[in-house]
Amino acid sequence: MKLDIVILAAGKGTRMYSERPKVLHALAGRSLLVHVIDCARALEPSRIRVVYGFGGRQVPEALADAPVEWVLQAEQHGTGHALRLAMTDIADDTLVLVLYGDVPLTRPASLRPLIDAAADGALALMTVELADPAGYGRIVRDRAGRIVRIVEHKDATPAERALTEINTGILAAPAGRLKKYLAALTNANAQGEYYLTDAVALAAADGVKIAGLSPADRWEIMGVNSKTQLAELERIHQRQQGQGLMDKGLTLSDPARFDLRGTLEFGADVVIDVNVVIEGRVTLGDGVRVGPNNVLKDCRIGAGTEILANCVIEDCQIGAGCRIGPFARLRPEADVGDGAHIGNFVEIKKSRIGAGSKVNHLAYVGDSSIGRDVNIGAGAITANYDGADKHRTQIEDNASIGSNCVLVAPVTIGVGATVGAGSVITKDAPSGELTVARAKQVTIPGWKRPTKKK
């Protein structure tokens, strides 16, 4: 039987105190809604429909490339109303699974039993027992243990509020049956809304089997209604990711202080210290060691390289056996060769650093090609921008650049050349020679420093 998935994502999220729609807030670097769409796609449905509302076009524009169909709920009149809008041209013989854009951690394995139960004709609900069920709709069962209805917390009696089995909102059912009950919903309740949950009582009255199934872990049904809940889910998700990586051989000094906001591929004997953030797509070769407080984004790091503390490495490539940091910044298109050293307070941008070269202290290298075994001294910079255009600097193999030099691009430093400390180089420096470009030192006898008049 064909499966269609509807994701309800139209709410504002008042307790988020944000003009951004709730489902666009980020969890592990991706929006809540993207997590739900990824889960839905793993179930291989015929199509996915997302109902949006608050924020107008913000949600579909933010996820313009998502493989979903968008359904506008211009006025929010409840979950039943939202689902009714999404069901207009879904065939009666289709199975429908309903998910929520602010419940990001549900796993496909926990949803498949609901789909199977619905395929057998049941209306299948995901339910959970909670010690503190406040705020959730309660599952009401008859004396035989059959689910007969759901009562929302605001409409529940004291006895019903004492029930601990809650409705998560996630359900699966044959489309034709679901349409029938959606058409019969009323808004005679405390909130004046069309509750999707009221369909359960209608189905039970028809003698339809109501199946209550639970996920493997309770956190799979946790939704986000506040920044506090978002932070709680972030830590849960990061613990799960960290555990999965450690099960594959990664060493994390403290998985509670590790954040993966993308994908991480790694070799053997990789060690990551505390407070490391991984963003985008990151690949770490065998034996890589990442010190504390680093940000790695969209980069590839070769075997045996050590990243010392407090570095920011983005959209670049680092070879094998390198030593980077502490406090280094590698910007997009930095390409560091094997065995190179990039030291403290060094910034590299759009430059190739050859194998064995060293840029160890307080330097800036931008738009440059650096050869093998080059040494760049403390305080040296490549002046690559003239106010209108970027120009390249080329430093060839075995050159040595003294401290506090400015290389004004475009300029070439030849093979084995040496540039004296404090030089401002505006012309090519020949191979194998010492080039010095600085003002002659002068001492002025008898000069007195000006003093303020009293």
C-alpha positions as CSV (number, residue, x, y, z in Angstrom):
1,M,0.0,0.0,0.0
2,K,1.3,3.5,-0.9
3,L,2.5,5.7,1.9
4,D,2.1,9.4,2.1
5,I,3.5,11.4,5.0
6,V,2.1,14.7,6.3
7,I,4.3,16.9,8.6
8,L,2.4,19.5,10.5
9,A,4.6,22.6,10.9
10,A,2.3,25.6,10.9
11,G,2.6,26.7,14.5
12,K,4.2,29.9,15.8
13,G,5.8,28.6,19.0
14,T,4.9,31.5,21.3
15,R,7.2,30.4,24.0
16,M,10.2,30.5,21.7
17,Y,9.9,34.4,21.8
18,S,11.1,34.6,18.2
19,E,9.9,36.0,14.9
20,R,11.3,32.9,13.2
21,P,8.9,30.0,12.8
22,K,9.6,27.4,15.5
23,V,10.4,24.6,13.0
24,L,13.3,26.7,11.6
25,H,15.2,26.8,14.9
26,A,18.4,24.7,14.7
27,L,19.2,21.4,16.4
28,A,22.7,20.2,15.7
29,G,23.2,22.7,13.0
30,R,20.0,21.8,11.0
31,S,16.5,23.1,11.4
32,L,14.0,21.0,13.4
33,L,11.9,20.5,10.3
34,V,14.9,19.2,8.3
35,H,15.4,16.5,10.9
36,V,11.7,15.4,10.6
37,I,11.9,15.5,6.7
38,D,15.0,13.3,6.8
39,C,13.2,10.8,9.1
40,A,10.3,10.8,6.7
41,R,12.4,10.3,3.7
42,A,14.0,7.2,5.3
43,L,10.6,5.6,5.2
44,E,10.5,5.9,1.4
45,P,7.0,7.4,1.1
46,S,5.4,8.3,-2.2
47,R,5.3,11.9,-1.2
48,I,5.8,14.2,1.8
49,R,3.5,17.1,2.5
50,V,4.4,19.9,4.9
51,V,1.7,22.1,6.3
52,Y,3.1,25.6,7.1
53,G,1.5,28.8,8.3
54,F,3.1,31.1,10.8
55,G,5.8,33.2,9.2
56,G,4.3,33.1,5.7
57,R,6.8,32.0,3.1
58,Q,9.7,31.8,5.5
59,V,9.6,28.1,6.0
60,P,9.2,27.0,2.3
61,E,11.8,29.6,1.3
62,A,14.3,28.3,3.9
63,L,13.9,24.8,2.7
64,A,13.4,25.5,-1.0
65,D,15.4,22.4,-2.1
66,A,13.5,20.0,0.2
67,P,11.7,17.2,-1.7
68,V,8.3,18.0,-0.2
69,E,5.0,19.5,-1.2
70,W,4.0,22.6,0.7
71,V,0.5,23.2,2.0
72,L,-0.5,26.6,3.4
73,Q,-2.6,26.8,6.6
74,A,-3.3,30.5,6.4
75,E,-5.3,30.5,9.6
76,Q,-4.4,28.1,12.4
77,H,-7.6,26.3,13.6
78,G,-5.9,23.2,15.1
79,T,-4.3,20.0,14.0
80,G,-7.4,18.5,12.6
81,H,-7.9,21.5,10.3
82,A,-4.3,21.4,9.2
83,L,-4.4,17.7,8.3
84,R,-7.7,18.2,6.5
85,L,-6.0,20.7,4.2
86,A,-3.2,18.3,3.4
87,M,-5.6,15.4,2.7
88,T,-7.5,17.0,-0.2
89,D,-6.2,14.8,-3.1
90,I,-4.7,11.9,-1.2
91,A,-6.3,8.7,-2.5
92,D,-8.5,6.7,0.0
93,D,-6.4,3.6,-0.4
94,T,-3.2,5.4,0.7
95,L,-1.7,5.0,4.1
96,V,-1.1,8.4,5.9
97,L,1.5,8.9,8.5
98,V,1.3,12.2,10.5
99,L,4.5,13.7,12.0
100,Y,5.2,17.1,13.6
101,G,7.8,19.6,12.5
102,D,8.8,20.4,16.1
103,V,9.4,16.7,17.1
104,P,12.9,16.2,15.6
105,L,14.3,13.0,17.0
106,T,11.8,10.4,16.1
107,R,13.5,7.4,14.4
108,P,12.2,5.5,11.4
109,A,12.5,2.2,13.3
110,S,9.9,3.5,15.8
111,L,7.5,4.5,13.0
112,R,7.5,1.4,11.0
113,P,5.3,-0.6,13.5
114,L,2.7,2.2,13.2
115,I,2.7,1.9,9.4
116,D,2.4,-1.9,9.6
117,A,-0.6,-1.6,12.1
118,A,-2.3,0.9,9.8
119,A,-1.8,-1.4,6.8
120,D,-3.8,-4.0,8.7
121,G,-6.7,-1.5,9.0
122,A,-6.0,0.0,12.5
123,L,-5.7,3.6,13.5
124,A,-2.2,3.5,15.0
125,L,-1.1,5.9,17.7
126,M,2.3,6.5,19.2
127,T,1.8,6.6,23.0
128,V,4.2,6.9,25.9
129,E,4.0,6.5,29.7
130,L,5.3,9.6,31.5
131,A,5.8,10.2,35.2
132,D,4.8,13.8,34.6
133,P,2.3,14.0,31.8
134,A,1.3,17.6,32.4
135,G,0.4,19.4,29.1
136,Y,-0.1,16.3,27.1
137,G,-3.3,14.7,25.9
138,R,-4.2,11.6,27.8
139,I,-5.0,8.2,26.4
140,V,-8.3,6.9,27.8
141,R,-8.8,3.1,27.8
142,D,-11.9,1.1,28.6
143,R,-11.9,-1.8,31.2
144,A,-10.7,-4.2,28.6
145,G,-7.6,-2.0,27.9
146,R,-8.8,-0.8,24.5
147,I,-8.1,2.8,23.5
148,V,-11.5,4.6,23.3
149,R,-10.5,8.3,23.1
150,I,-7.9,11.0,23.8
151,V,-8.6,14.0,26.0
152,E,-6.5,17.1,25.8
153,H,-5.0,18.3,29.1
154,K,-7.0,21.5,29.1
155,D,-10.3,19.6,28.7
156,A,-9.4,16.7,31.1
157,T,-11.1,16.1,34.4
158,P,-8.9,15.6,37.5
159,A,-9.3,11.8,37.1
160,E,-8.2,12.0,33.5
161,R,-5.3,14.2,34.3
162,A,-4.1,11.5,36.7
163,L,-3.6,9.2,33.7
164,T,0.1,8.8,32.7
165,E,-0.2,7.4,29.2
166,I,0.0,10.3,26.8
167,N,-0.7,10.9,23.2
168,T,2.3,12.0,21.1
169,G,0.2,13.2,18.2
170,I,2.0,10.8,15.8
171,L,-0.4,8.5,14.1
172,A,-0.9,6.4,11.0
173,A,-4.2,5.3,9.3
174,P,-5.8,4.5,6.0
175,A,-6.5,7.8,4.2
176,G,-10.2,7.1,3.5
177,R,-10.9,6.3,7.1
178,L,-9.0,9.3,8.3
179,K,-10.9,11.7,5.9
180,K,-14.2,10.4,7.2
181,Y,-13.3,11.4,10.8
182,L,-11.7,14.6,9.9
183,A,-14.9,15.7,8.2
184,A,-16.8,15.0,11.4
185,L,-14.6,17.0,13.8
186,T,-16.0,20.0,15.7
187,N,-14.3,22.7,17.7
188,A,-16.4,22.4,20.9
189,N,-13.4,22.4,23.2
190,A,-11.5,24.8,25.5
191,Q,-9.3,26.1,22.7
192,G,-12.0,26.3,20.0
193,E,-9.9,24.2,17.6
194,Y,-10.4,21.1,15.5
195,Y,-8.4,18.5,17.4
196,L,-7.0,15.7,15.3
197,T,-7.2,13.6,18.5
198,D,-11.0,13.7,18.4
199,A,-10.8,11.3,15.4
200,V,-9.8,8.6,17.8
201,A,-13.1,8.6,19.7
202,L,-15.0,8.6,16.3
203,A,-13.0,5.6,15.1
204,A,-13.5,3.7,18.4
205,A,-17.2,4.3,18.2
206,D,-17.1,2.7,14.7
207,G,-15.4,-0.3,16.1
208,V,-12.1,0.4,14.4
209,K,-9.1,-1.1,16.2
210,I,-7.0,1.6,17.9
211,A,-3.4,0.5,18.2
212,G,-1.1,2.1,20.8
213,L,2.6,1.7,20.1
214,S,5.6,3.1,21.9
215,P,9.0,4.2,20.6
216,A,12.2,2.6,21.8
217,D,13.2,5.8,23.7
218,R,11.0,8.5,25.3
219,W,13.1,11.3,23.9
220,E,12.0,10.3,20.4
221,I,8.6,12.0,21.1
222,M,9.9,15.1,22.8
223,G,8.8,18.3,21.1
224,V,10.3,21.8,21.2
225,N,8.1,24.6,22.7
226,S,10.8,26.7,24.3
227,K,14.5,27.5,24.2
228,T,15.0,25.3,27.3
229,Q,13.4,22.3,25.6
230,L,15.5,23.0,22.5
231,A,18.7,22.9,24.6
232,E,17.6,19.7,26.3
233,L,17.1,18.0,23.0
234,E,20.4,19.3,21.7
235,R,22.3,17.5,24.5
236,I,20.3,14.3,24.0
237,H,21.0,14.3,20.3
238,Q,24.6,15.1,20.8
239,R,25.0,12.3,23.3
240,Q,23.4,9.9,20.9
241,Q,25.7,11.0,18.1
242,G,28.8,10.8,20.3
243,Q,27.9,7.3,21.5
244,G,27.5,6.2,17.9
245,L,30.9,7.6,16.9
246,M,32.6,6.0,19.9
247,D,31.0,2.7,19.1
248,K,32.8,3.0,15.7
249,G,36.2,3.7,17.4
250,L,36.4,7.4,17.9
251,T,37.9,8.6,21.2
252,L,36.0,11.5,22.7
253,S,37.5,12.9,25.9
254,D,34.1,13.8,27.1
255,P,31.1,13.1,24.9
256,A,29.0,15.6,26.9
257,R,31.2,18.3,25.6
258,F,31.2,17.5,21.9
259,D,29.0,18.9,19.1
260,L,28.5,17.3,15.7
261,R,26.6,19.6,13.4
262,G,27.2,17.8,10.1
263,T,29.0,14.5,9.2
264,L,32.3,13.2,10.5
265,E,34.4,10.5,8.9
266,F,37.5,9.3,10.7
267,G,40.3,6.8,10.7
268,A,41.9,4.7,13.4
269,D,43.1,6.1,16.7
270,V,41.6,9.6,16.3
271,V,41.3,11.5,19.5
272,I,39.0,14.6,20.0
273,D,39.3,16.7,23.2
274,V,36.5,18.7,24.9
275,N,34.5,21.5,23.4
276,V,35.1,20.7,19.8
277,V,32.5,21.7,17.2
278,I,32.3,19.8,14.0
279,E,30.3,21.5,11.2
280,G,29.5,20.5,7.6
281,R,31.5,17.6,6.3
282,V,34.8,16.8,8.1
283,T,37.3,14.0,7.4
284,L,40.0,13.1,9.9
285,G,42.8,10.7,8.9
286,D,44.4,8.0,11.1
287,G,45.9,9.2,14.3
288,V,44.6,12.8,14.1
289,R,44.5,14.5,17.4
290,V,42.2,17.5,17.9
291,G,42.8,19.6,21.0
292,P,40.1,21.5,23.1
293,N,38.0,24.3,21.9
294,N,38.4,23.9,18.2
295,V,35.9,24.5,15.4
296,L,36.3,22.3,12.3
297,K,34.1,23.0,9.3
298,D,34.1,21.4,5.9
299,C,37.7,20.3,6.0
300,R,39.9,17.3,5.4
301,I,42.8,16.6,7.8
302,G,45.6,14.1,7.0
303,A,46.9,11.3,9.1
304,G,49.0,12.1,12.2
305,T,48.2,15.8,12.2
306,E,47.7,17.5,15.5
307,I,45.3,20.4,15.9
308,L,46.2,22.3,19.1
309,A,43.7,24.3,21.2
310,N,41.5,27.1,20.0
311,C,41.7,26.9,16.2
312,V,39.1,27.7,13.6
313,I,39.5,25.6,10.5
314,E,37.0,26.1,7.6
315,D,36.7,24.9,4.1
316,C,40.3,23.8,3.7
317,Q,42.7,20.9,3.4
318,I,45.5,19.9,5.8
319,G,48.1,17.3,4.9
320,A,49.6,14.5,7.0
321,G,51.9,15.1,9.9
322,C,51.1,18.7,10.3
323,R,51.0,20.8,13.5
324,I,48.3,23.5,13.6
325,G,47.8,26.1,16.4
326,P,47.2,27.0,19.1
327,F,44.9,29.9,18.1
328,A,45.3,29.5,14.4
329,R,42.7,30.4,11.8
330,L,42.6,28.6,8.4
331,R,40.1,30.2,6.1
332,P,38.5,28.9,2.9
333,E,40.8,27.5,0.3
334,A,43.8,27.1,2.6
335,D,45.8,24.1,1.5
336,V,48.5,23.0,3.9
337,G,51.0,20.4,2.7
338,D,52.4,17.4,4.6
339,G,54.6,18.2,7.6
340,A,53.9,21.9,7.7
341,H,53.5,24.0,10.9
342,I,51.0,26.7,11.3
343,G,51.4,28.3,14.7
344,N,49.8,30.6,17.2
345,F,47.8,33.7,15.9
346,V,48.5,32.8,12.3
347,E,45.8,33.3,9.6
348,I,45.9,31.5,6.2
349,K,43.4,32.3,3.4
350,K,43.2,31.0,-0.1
351,S,46.8,29.9,-0.1
352,R,48.9,26.8,-0.6
353,I,51.5,26.1,2.1
354,G,54.1,23.6,0.8
355,A,55.3,20.5,2.6
356,G,57.6,21.2,5.5
357,S,57.0,24.9,5.5
358,K,56.5,26.8,8.8
359,V,54.4,29.9,9.6
360,N,54.8,29.8,13.3
361,H,53.9,33.2,14.8
362,L,51.6,36.1,14.4
363,A,51.5,36.1,10.6
364,Y,49.0,36.5,7.8
365,V,49.2,34.6,4.5
366,G,46.5,35.4,1.9
367,D,46.2,34.7,-1.8
368,S,49.7,33.1,-1.9
369,S,51.6,30.1,-3.1
370,I,54.3,29.0,-0.6
371,G,56.8,26.4,-1.7
372,R,58.5,23.6,0.3
373,D,60.5,24.2,3.4
374,V,59.8,27.9,3.6
375,N,60.1,29.7,6.9
376,I,57.9,32.8,7.5
377,G,58.9,34.8,10.6
378,A,56.8,36.4,13.3
379,G,54.7,39.4,12.2
380,A,55.1,38.8,8.5
381,I,52.2,39.4,6.2
382,T,51.3,39.2,2.5
383,A,49.6,42.5,1.5
384,N,47.3,41.0,-1.1
385,Y,44.6,43.7,-1.4
386,D,45.1,47.1,-3.0
387,G,41.7,48.4,-2.1
388,A,40.1,47.2,-5.3
389,D,41.6,43.9,-6.4
390,K,43.3,40.9,-4.8
391,H,46.9,40.0,-6.0
392,R,49.0,36.9,-5.4
393,T,52.3,36.4,-3.7
394,Q,54.6,33.6,-4.6
395,I,57.3,32.4,-2.2
396,E,59.4,29.6,-3.7
397,D,61.1,26.6,-2.1
398,N,63.5,27.1,0.8
399,A,63.0,30.9,1.0
400,S,63.2,32.6,4.4
401,I,61.1,35.6,5.3
402,G,62.3,37.6,8.3
403,S,60.1,38.9,11.1
404,N,57.9,41.9,10.6
405,C,58.1,41.8,6.8
406,V,55.4,43.1,4.4
407,L,55.3,41.4,1.0
408,V,53.2,43.7,-1.3
409,A,51.5,41.6,-4.0
410,P,51.9,40.9,-6.8
411,V,55.5,39.8,-5.9
412,T,57.7,36.7,-6.2
413,I,60.4,35.6,-3.7
414,G,62.8,33.3,-5.5
415,V,64.1,29.8,-4.5
416,G,66.4,30.0,-1.5
417,A,65.9,33.8,-1.2
418,T,66.2,35.5,2.2
419,V,64.2,38.6,3.1
420,G,65.7,40.6,6.0
421,A,63.5,41.4,9.0
422,G,61.4,44.5,8.8
423,S,61.5,44.8,5.0
424,V,58.7,46.0,2.8
425,I,59.1,44.1,-0.4
426,T,57.4,45.6,-3.5
427,K,59.6,44.0,-6.2
428,D,60.6,40.5,-6.9
429,A,63.4,39.1,-4.6
430,P,66.0,37.1,-6.6
431,S,66.8,33.4,-5.8
432,G,69.6,32.7,-3.4
433,E,70.1,36.3,-2.4
434,L,69.5,38.5,0.7
435,T,67.0,41.2,0.0
436,V,66.5,44.1,2.5
437,A,64.1,46.9,2.0
438,R,63.9,49.2,5.0
439,A,64.8,52.8,5.8
440,K,68.3,53.6,6.9
441,Q,68.6,53.8,10.7
442,V,69.4,57.3,11.8
443,T,70.1,58.7,15.3
444,I,69.5,62.4,15.8
445,P,71.8,63.8,18.5
446,G,70.2,66.1,21.1
447,W,66.6,65.5,20.1
448,K,64.2,65.9,23.0
449,R,60.8,64.3,23.3
450,P,58.0,66.9,23.4
451,T,56.4,67.5,26.8
452,K,53.0,68.8,27.8
453,K,52.9,72.4,29.0
454,K,51.8,72.7,32.6
